[in-house]
Amino acid sequence: MRRYIEISNIIRERIKNKLYLPGEKIPYGHQLCEEFSCSKITLSNALDILVNEGFITRQRGLGTVVKTATPQPLPLAGERNPPILGVSTINAAQGHNVSSLLLAFETANPPADIAAHLAISVDQFAWHFRRVRYIDELPLSIEETWIPLRILPDFTRQDALGSVYQYVEKTLKKIPASSHTQFSSLPSDADAQTWLKLTPNEPVSVTRSVTYLNDGQPFEFCVSHYHYQRFNYNSVVQRQGN
């Protein structure tokens, strides 16, 4: 077994056993290099595995932080707006007009699986909203989103029509820094056929995403159904802070 895999296994077990606590930094790189008698490159490769698995987030100037929710396996489809930058930022930068139609907006107790992804209990409230996203008036996706109420207490219907990520950066002074996303394709259902203008024999591209802030806490669970001809996913899994 390669050394960096051995090191990632050790650090993962320490996280699972609460030796490294959620929301806290793990020891500095030079300390771990000394402990494991390894190079910086070997340690970096080990930490990259844990970033990709969703156990930690790495930010320049912030250090390596344990995420506040243990990664939960996403269920298979049938039983996420592009993350980090989001639909609004990506398309506005390309000169496109982005708009939304809000189908539902409420506070609710999330189902147990979604609560686990968001590191909250089923008794806690979350914003729950559904919206159709349009690019230059063409339907792109139907999104269903859950956000813990305690993270965005002043969130409004009007805010849900715009960029959630930009709202988070403006109000919390934090950035959506990493995400776990699962992709799949499904036959279009009646909802997708209505809002995305699809025929019964056309598919949808589906993403299920849990997005984390740069302090390690999960803030959004989102399921998106995309028009298959307009689905173009550019993933920035880890963004460096200043």
MARLUM-369621 format. One record per residue: x, y, z of N, C-alpha, C, O in turn. Coordinates in steps of 0.05 Angstrom, whole numbers, padded with zeros to 5 digits, always signed. Example, Ala and Ser with C-alpha at 12.3 -4.5 7.8 and 13.67 -1.06 7.14 Angstrom:
+00264-00114+00156+00246-00090+00156+00264-00066+00156+00285-00066+00169;+00257-00045+00142+00273-00021+00143+00258+00001+00157+00268+00023+00161;
This chain:
+00017-00024+00000+00000+00000+00000+00018+00025+00000+00037+00027+00015;+00011+00045-00017+00026+00069-00018+00024+00085+00008+00004+00084+00022;+00046+00098+00015+00048+00112+00040+00026+00132+00044+00015+00134+00066;+00020+00148+00023-00001+00169+00027-00028+00158+00032-00045+00170+00045;-00034+00133+00022-00059+00120+00027-00060+00111+00056-00081+00114+00070;-00038+00101+00066-00036+00093+00094-00041+00117+00113-00056+00115+00132;-00029+00140+00106-00032+00164+00122-00061+00174+00121-00072+00182+00142;-00073+00174+00098-00101+00182+00096-00120+00164+00112-00139+00174+00124;-00114+00138+00113-00130+00120+00129-00128+00126+00158-00148+00124+00173;-00104+00133+00167-00100+00139+00196-00115+00165+00203-00128+00165+00224;-00112+00185+00187-00125+00211+00193-00155+00208+00192-00170+00220+00208;-00166+00192+00172-00194+00187+00170-00205+00174+00196-00226+00182+00206;-00190+00155+00206-00199+00141+00231-00198+00160+00255-00216+00159+00272;-00179+00179+00255-00178+00198+00277-00202+00217+00276-00213+00225+00296;-00211+00224+00251-00234+00241+00248-00259+00226+00257-00276+00237+00272;-00262+00201+00249-00285+00185+00256-00286+00180+00286-00308+00179+00298;-00263+00178+00299-00262+00173+00327-00261+00198+00344-00257+00197+00368;-00265+00221+00331-00267+00247+00344-00240+00256+00357-00240+00273+00375;-00218+00245+00348-00193+00255+00357-00188+00282+00345-00177+00300+00358;-00196+00285+00320-00197+00312+00307-00227+00319+00305-00242+00306+00292;-00234+00340+00319-00263+00347+00323-00274+00363+00299-00259+00378+00286;-00300+00360+00293-00312+00375+00271-00310+00405+00276-00314+00415+00298;-00303+00419+00254-00301+00448+00256-00274+00458+00266-00269+00482+00266;-00256+00440+00274-00230+00447+00284-00208+00440+00264-00212+00423+00246;-00186+00453+00267-00163+00448+00249-00149+00422+00258-00147+00416+00282;-00138+00408+00238-00121+00386+00245-00092+00397+00248-00088+00420+00239;-00073+00383+00259-00046+00394+00263-00034+00405+00238-00041+00396+00216;-00016+00424+00241-00003+00436+00218+00013+00415+00202+00021+00394+00213;+00017+00420+00177+00030+00401+00159+00057+00392+00169+00063+00368+00167;+00073+00411+00179+00100+00402+00187+00099+00383+00211+00117+00366+00214;+00078+00386+00228+00076+00368+00251+00069+00340+00241+00080+00320+00250;+00050+00338+00221+00042+00312+00211+00065+00300+00195+00069+00275+00196;+00080+00316+00180+00102+00305+00165+00123+00293+00184+00134+00272+00178;+00127+00306+00206+00146+00296+00226+00135+00270+00239+00150+00251+00243;+00109+00271+00246+00097+00247+00258+00098+00223+00240+00105+00201+00249;+00092+00227+00214+00091+00204+00196+00117+00200+00181+00119+00181+00164;+00137+00216+00187+00163+00214+00173+00159+00214+00143+00169+00196+00129;+00144+00233+00133+00138+00235+00104+00145+00262+00093+00149+00281+00108;+00144+00265+00067+00149+00290+00054+00123+00306+00053+00101+00296+00057;+00125+00332+00046+00101+00349+00043+00084+00339+00020+00059+00341+00022;+00097+00329-00001+00081+00320-00024+00065+00295-00016+00042+00293-00024;+00077+00277-00001+00063+00253+00008+00039+00260+00026+00017+00249+00023;+00043+00279+00044+00022+00288+00062+00000+00301+00046-00024+00297+00051;+00007+00318+00027-00012+00332+00010-00030+00312-00005-00054+00316-00007;-00017+00291-00016-00032+00271-00030-00052+00257-00011-00075+00250-00019;-00043+00252+00013-00061+00239+00033-00085+00257+00039-00108+00248+00041;-00080+00283+00044-00101+00302+00050-00120+00306+00027-00144+00310+00031;-00110+00304+00002-00127+00307-00021-00148+00285-00022-00170+00290-00031;-00140+00261-00014-00160+00239-00013-00183+00246+00006-00206+00241-00001;-00176+00257+00029-00197+00264+00049-00214+00288+00041-00237+00289+00048;-00202+00306+00025-00218+00328+00014-00238+00317-00005-00262+00324-00004;-00230+00299-00023-00248+00288-00043-00269+00270-00030-00291+00268-00041;-00263+00258-00007-00283+00242+00007-00301+00259+00024-00322+00249+00034;-00295+00284+00028-00312+00302+00043-00307+00304+00072-00324+00314+00087;-00284+00294+00082-00278+00295+00111-00266+00321+00119-00270+00330+00142;-00251+00334+00102-00238+00359+00109-00240+00379+00087-00247+00372+00064;-00235+00404+00093-00232+00425+00074-00206+00440+00078-00198+00444+00101;-00192+00447+00057-00166+00460+00059-00168+00487+00046-00176+00490+00023;-00161+00508+00062-00162+00535+00053-00136+00550+00059-00126+00549+00082;-00125+00563+00039-00101+00579+00044-00107+00601+00064-00126+00616+00061;-00090+00602+00085-00094+00622+00106-00112+00613+00128-00112+00624+00150;-00128+00592+00123-00146+00581+00144-00136+00554+00155-00140+00548+00178;-00122+00539+00138-00112+00513+00147-00130+00490+00138-00147+00494+00120;-00126+00467+00150-00142+00444+00143-00162+00439+00165-00155+00434+00188;-00188+00440+00158-00209+00439+00178-00226+00414+00174-00233+00407+00151;-00234+00401+00195-00252+00378+00194-00280+00388+00190-00289+00406+00204;-00294+00377+00170-00321+00385+00165-00339+00377+00188-00334+00357+00201;-00360+00393+00191-00378+00389+00214-00399+00367+00210-00416+00363+00227;-00399+00354+00187-00417+00331+00182-00401+00309+00170-00387+00313+00150;-00403+00285+00181-00390+00262+00169-00403+00256+00142-00427+00255+00141;-00387+00252+00121-00399+00248+00095-00419+00225+00095-00414+00203+00106;-00443+00230+00085-00464+00210+00083-00466+00200+00054-00465+00216+00036;-00467+00174+00050-00470+00164+00022-00497+00174+00010-00518+00170+00022;-00495+00186-00013-00520+00196-00026-00534+00172-00038-00522+00155-00050;-00561+00170-00035-00576+00148-00045-00576+00148-00076-00572+00169-00088;-00579+00124-00088-00580+00123-00116-00604+00137-00127-00626+00137-00115;-00601+00149-00150-00623+00163-00162-00646+00144-00168-00641+00121-00176;-00670+00153-00164-00693+00135-00169-00703+00124-00143-00727+00117-00143;-00692+00121-00124-00702+00110-00099-00722+00129-00088-00734+00123-00067;-00531+00395-00169-00531+00409-00153-00520+00419-00175-00501+00413-00189;-00548+00451-00175-00534+00470-00191-00505+00465-00189-00495+00456-00169;-00492+00470-00211-00463+00467-00209-00454+00481-00184-00460+00504-00179;-00438+00466-00167-00431+00477-00141-00410+00498-00142-00398+00503-00163;-00405+00511-00119-00384+00530-00114-00391+00557-00128-00398+00576-00114;-00388+00559-00154-00393+00584-00167-00423+00588-00172-00433+00611-00171;-00437+00567-00179-00466+00570-00182-00474+00579-00210-00458+00589-00225;-00499+00574-00217-00510+00580-00243-00508+00610-00249-00499+00618-00271;-00515+00627-00231-00515+00656-00236-00488+00667-00242-00485+00681-00262;-00468+00660-00226-00441+00671-00230-00429+00661-00256-00418+00676-00272;-00432+00634-00262-00420+00623-00286-00432+00635-00311-00417+00643-00329;-00459+00637-00312-00472+00646-00336-00471+00676-00340-00469+00686-00362;-00472+00691-00318-00470+00720-00320-00442+00728-00330-00440+00747-00346;-00422+00713-00323-00395+00718-00332-00392+00714-00362-00375+00725-00375;-00410+00697-00373-00410+00691-00402-00430+00709-00417-00434+00705-00441;-00441+00729-00403-00459+00748-00416-00488+00738-00419-00503+00750-00434;-00495+00717-00404-00523+00707-00406-00540+00719-00384-00530+00727-00363;-00566+00721-00389-00585+00730-00369-00596+00706-00354-00606+00687-00366;-00595+00708-00327-00604+00686-00310-00629+00695-00295-00629+00717-00283;-00649+00679-00294-00674+00686-00279-00685+00661-00266-00677+00639-00273;-00704+00665-00248-00715+00642-00233-00745+00646-00230-00755+00668-00229;-00759+00624-00229-00788+00623-00222-00790+00606-00197-00783+00582-00197;-00801+00618-00176-00803+00604-00150-00829+00588-00150-00851+00599-00152;-00827+00562-00147-00850+00544-00146-00860+00540-00118-00884+00535-00114;-00842+00540-00098-00849+00536-00070-00828+00548-00053-00805+00549-00060;-00837+00558-00029-00818+00571-00010-00830+00568+00018-00852+00578+00023;-00816+00554+00036-00827+00550+00063-00804+00543+00082-00782+00539+00074;-00811+00543+00108-00794+00531+00128-00806+00504+00136-00830+00502+00139;-00789+00484+00139-00799+00457+00145-00778+00441+00159-00754+00448+00159;-00786+00419+00172-00767+00400+00183-00758+00381+00161-00775+00369+00148;-00732+00379+00157-00723+00362+00135-00726+00332+00141-00726+00324+00164;-00728+00316+00120-00728+00287+00124-00701+00278+00137-00682+00293+00136;-00701+00255+00149-00677+00246+00165-00652+00246+00148-00631+00254+00158;-00653+00236+00123-00629+00233+00107-00618+00261+00100-00593+00265+00100;-00635+00280+00094-00626+00307+00088-00615+00321+00113-00595+00335+00111;-00629+00317+00135-00619+00329+00161-00591+00319+00167-00574+00334+00176;-00586+00293+00162-00559+00282+00167-00538+00295+00149-00516+00301+00158;-00545+00300+00124-00526+00313+00106-00520+00342+00116-00497+00352+00112;-00540+00355+00128-00537+00383+00136-00528+00386+00165-00526+00408+00176;-00522+00363+00178-00513+00363+00206-00533+00377+00225-00525+00391+00244;-00559+00373+00220-00579+00383+00238-00598+00360+00245-00597+00338+00233;-00615+00364+00265-00635+00343+00272-00661+00347+00257-00665+00368+00245;-00677+00327+00256-00703+00329+00242-00722+00348+00256-00742+00355+00244;-00716+00356+00280-00733+00375+00295-00725+00404+00289-00740+00422+00296;-00703+00408+00276-00694+00435+00269-00706+00443+00242-00711+00426+00225;-00710+00469+00239-00722+00479+00215-00702+00486+00194-00679+00494+00200;-00710+00484+00169-00693+00492+00146-00710+00506+00125-00735+00502+00124;-00697+00523+00110-00711+00534+00087-00714+00512+00066-00694+00497+00061;-00737+00510+00054-00742+00490+00034-00755+00504+00011-00777+00515+00014;-00742+00504-00013-00755+00518-00036-00748+00503-00062-00728+00490-00064;-00767+00507-00081-00764+00495-00108-00765+00518-00127-00782+00537-00124;-00748+00518-00147-00748+00539-00167-00739+00528-00194-00725+00508-00196;-00749+00541-00215-00740+00535-00242-00719+00557-00250-00725+00580-00247;-00696+00548-00260-00676+00567-00268-00676+00570-00299-00679+00550-00313;-00674+00595-00308-00674+00600-00337-00649+00614-00345-00638+00631-00331;-00638+00607-00369-00616+00620-00381-00625+00632-00407-00632+00618-00426;-00625+00659-00409-00635+00673-00433-00663+00663-00440-00670+00658-00463;-00680+00660-00419-00708+00652-00421-00713+00623-00429-00735+00615-00433;-00691+00608-00432-00694+00579-00437-00692+00564-00411-00674+00569-00395;-00710+00545-00405-00709+00531-00380-00684+00513-00378-00679+00497-00396;-00669+00516-00356-00645+00501-00352-00650+00478-00332-00642+00455-00337;-00662+00484-00309-00664+00463-00288-00687+00469-00269-00697+00492-00267;-00695+00448-00255-00714+00450-00232-00697+00442-00207-00685+00421-00206;-00696+00460-00188-00680+00456-00164-00698+00452-00139-00718+00467-00136;-00691+00434-00122-00703+00432-00096-00680+00434-00075-00662+00419-00075;-00683+00455-00058-00660+00462-00040-00669+00463-00011-00691+00471-00005;-00651+00453+00006-00655+00455+00035-00631+00469+00047-00608+00462+00041;-00635+00490+00064-00614+00505+00077-00622+00508+00107-00644+00517+00112;-00605+00501+00126-00612+00504+00154-00620+00533+00161-00606+00552+00153;-00642+00536+00175-00652+00563+00181-00632+00578+00198-00630+00603+00196;-00618+00565+00216-00599+00578+00234-00576+00591+00218-00563+00610+00228;-00569+00580+00195-00547+00591+00179-00556+00617+00165-00540+00636+00163;-00580+00617+00154-00590+00640+00139-00617+00649+00151-00638+00646+00138;-00617+00660+00175-00643+00667+00189-00659+00688+00175-00684+00689+00178;-00646+00706+00159-00661+00728+00147-00666+00724+00117-00672+00742+00103;-00663+00699+00108-00667+00692+00080-00696+00697+00072-00714+00692+00089;-00701+00707+00048-00729+00714+00039-00735+00701+00013-00718+00690-00001;-00761+00703+00006-00770+00694-00021-00754+00708-00043-00747+00695-00063;-00750+00733-00040-00735+00748-00060-00707+00739-00063-00696+00737-00085;-00695+00732-00040-00667+00721-00041-00666+00695-00055-00647+00689-00069;-00687+00679-00052-00688+00652-00065-00690+00654-00095-00685+00635-00110;-00698+00677-00105-00700+00682-00134-00673+00687-00147-00669+00685-00171;-00654+00696-00130-00627+00703-00140-00606+00682-00134-00613+00658-00131;-00581+00690-00133-00559+00672-00128-00556+00667-00098-00550+00685-00083;-00560+00642-00090-00557+00635-00062-00528+00638-00053-00523+00647-00031;-00510+00630-00071-00481+00631-00063-00472+00660-00060-00457+00666-00041;-00481+00678-00077-00474+00706-00074-00486+00718-00049-00473+00734-00035;-00510+00709-00042-00523+00718-00017-00507+00709+00007-00503+00725+00026;-00498+00684+00007-00482+00674+00029-00456+00690+00032-00448+00697+00054;-00442+00695+00010-00417+00709+00011-00422+00738+00022-00405+00748+00037;-00443+00750+00014-00449+00778+00022-00457+00780+00051-00448+00798+00065;-00474+00761+00060-00485+00764+00087-00468+00750+00108-00466+00760+00131;-00456+00727+00102-00440+00712+00121-00410+00718+00119-00395+00712+00138;-00402+00730+00097-00373+00735+00092-00358+00709+00092-00335+00707+00100;-00371+00688+00082-00359+00661+00079-00364+00652+00050-00382+00663+00037;-00349+00633+00041-00352+00624+00014-00361+00594+00013-00351+00578+00029;-00378+00587-00006-00383+00559-00011-00358+00547-00023-00351+00553-00046;-00344+00530-00007-00316+00523-00014-00313+00494-00025-00293+00489-00039;-00332+00476-00019-00329+00449-00029-00356+00436-00031-00375+00445-00018;-00358+00414-00045-00384+00401-00048-00380+00371-00053-00360+00362-00064;-00401+00356-00046-00404+00328-00053-00426+00327-00073-00449+00336-00067;-00422+00316-00097-00442+00316-00117-00444+00288-00131-00424+00276-00138;-00468+00279-00134-00473+00254-00148-00489+00260-00174-00507+00276-00173;-00481+00247-00196-00494+00252-00221-00509+00227-00230-00502+00204-00223;-00531+00231-00244-00546+00209-00256-00564+00219-00278-00566+00244-00282;-00576+00201-00292-00595+00208-00313-00620+00192-00308-00619+00169-00300;-00643+00205-00312-00669+00192-00308-00688+00199-00330-00685+00219-00344;-00709+00183-00335-00730+00191-00353-00744+00216-00342-00747+00218-00317;-00752+00234-00358-00766+00258-00349-00793+00251-00338-00807+00234-00349;-00800+00264-00315-00827+00260-00304-00845+00282-00313-00837+00300-00328;-00869+00283-00303-00889+00303-00312-00880+00331-00305-00884+00350-00320;-00867+00334-00281-00857+00360-00273-00836+00370-00292-00837+00393-00301;-00817+00354-00299-00795+00362-00318-00807+00367-00346-00798+00386-00359;-00826+00351-00354-00838+00356-00380-00853+00382-00381-00853+00396-00402;-00865+00390-00359-00879+00415-00358-00860+00439-00358-00863+00457-00374;-00841+00439-00339-00824+00463-00335-00800+00464-00353-00790+00486-00359;-00789+00441-00361-00765+00441-00378-00772+00436-00407-00754+00435-00424;-00798+00434-00413-00807+00431-00441-00796+00406-00454-00785+00407-00476;-00798+00384-00440-00788+00358-00450-00811+00340-00458-00833+00344-00449;-00805+00321-00476-00825+00302-00483-00822+00277-00466-00801+00274-00453;-00842+00260-00464-00841+00236-00447-00817+00218-00452-00808+00203-00434;-00806+00218-00476-00784+00200-00482-00756+00213-00478-00736+00201-00484;-00756+00238-00468-00731+00252-00464-00722+00250-00435-00739+00250-00417;-00696+00248-00430-00685+00245-00403-00680+00272-00389-00681+00293-00402;-00673+00270-00364-00663+00293-00349-00636+00285-00337-00632+00262-00330;-00618+00304-00334-00593+00300-00320-00597+00309-00291-00607+00331-00287;-00589+00293-00272-00595+00298-00244-00569+00301-00228-00551+00285-00231;-00568+00321-00211-00546+00324-00191-00558+00325-00163-00579+00338-00159;-00545+00312-00145-00552+00313-00116-00527+00323-00102-00506+00310-00103;-00528+00347-00090-00504+00359-00079-00508+00368-00050-00529+00376-00041;-00486+00364-00035-00484+00376-00008-00460+00396-00010-00438+00388-00016;-00465+00421-00005-00445+00442-00007-00437+00452+00020-00453+00456+00038;-00411+00456+00024-00399+00464+00049-00387+00492+00048-00376+00500+00027;-00389+00506+00070-00375+00532+00072-00346+00527+00079-00338+00505+00086;-00330+00549+00077-00301+00546+00082-00294+00542+00111-00271+00537+00117;-00314+00543+00129-00309+00535+00157-00316+00506+00162-00314+00497+00185;-00323+00492+00141-00328+00463+00144-00357+00455+00148-00363+00431+00147;-00375+00474+00153-00403+00466+00158-00419+00464+00133-00416+00481+00115;-00436+00443+00131-00453+00441+00107-00476+00461+00109-00488+00465+00130;-00481+00474+00086-00503+00495+00087-00524+00490+00067-00545+00503+00068;-00521+00472+00048-00541+00468+00027-00542+00439+00018-00522+00427+00012;-00567+00429+00016-00572+00404+00003-00590+00410-00021-00611+00422-00018;-00582+00402-00045-00597+00410-00069-00599+00387-00088-00579+00373-00094;-00623+00382-00099-00627+00363-00120-00636+00379-00145-00656+00394-00143;-00622+00376-00167-00628+00391-00191-00634+00372-00214-00619+00353-00218;-00655+00378-00229-00661+00363-00253-00657+00382-00277-00671+00402-00280;-00638+00375-00294-00630+00392-00316-00642+00383-00343-00645+00359-00347;-00647+00402-00360-00653+00396-00388-00627+00383-00399-00606+00395-00398;-00630+00359-00410-00606+00344-00418-00589+00358-00439-00565+00354-00440;-00602+00375-00456-00587+00388-00477-00571+00413-00467-00554+00423-00480;-00578+00422-00442-00565+00446-00432-00548+00440-00407-00538+00459-00394;-00546+00415-00401-00530+00407-00377-00500+00409-00384-00490+00394-00401;-00486+00426-00369-00457+00429-00373-00445+00434-00346-00445+00456-00336;-00434+00413-00334-00425+00414-00306-00395+00420-00305-00379+00404-00315;-00387+00442-00293-00359+00449-00289-00355+00450-00259-00363+00469-00246;-00342+00430-00248-00339+00427-00219-00313+00440-00209-00291+00433-00218;-00317+00458-00190-00294+00468-00175-00297+00457-00147-00311+00469-00131;-00284+00435-00142-00289+00421-00117-00277+00435-00093-00288+00434-00071;-00255+00449-00097-00242+00463-00074-00233+00490-00084-00218+00492-00103;-00241+00511-00071-00233+00538-00078-00215+00550-00057-00221+00547-00033;-00194+00563-00065-00175+00574-00046-00185+00601-00036-00193+00618-00052;-00184+00606-00010-00191+00631+00001-00167+00650+00002-00145+00641-00004;-00172+00675+00010-00150+00694+00011-00137+00693+00039-00118+00707+00044;
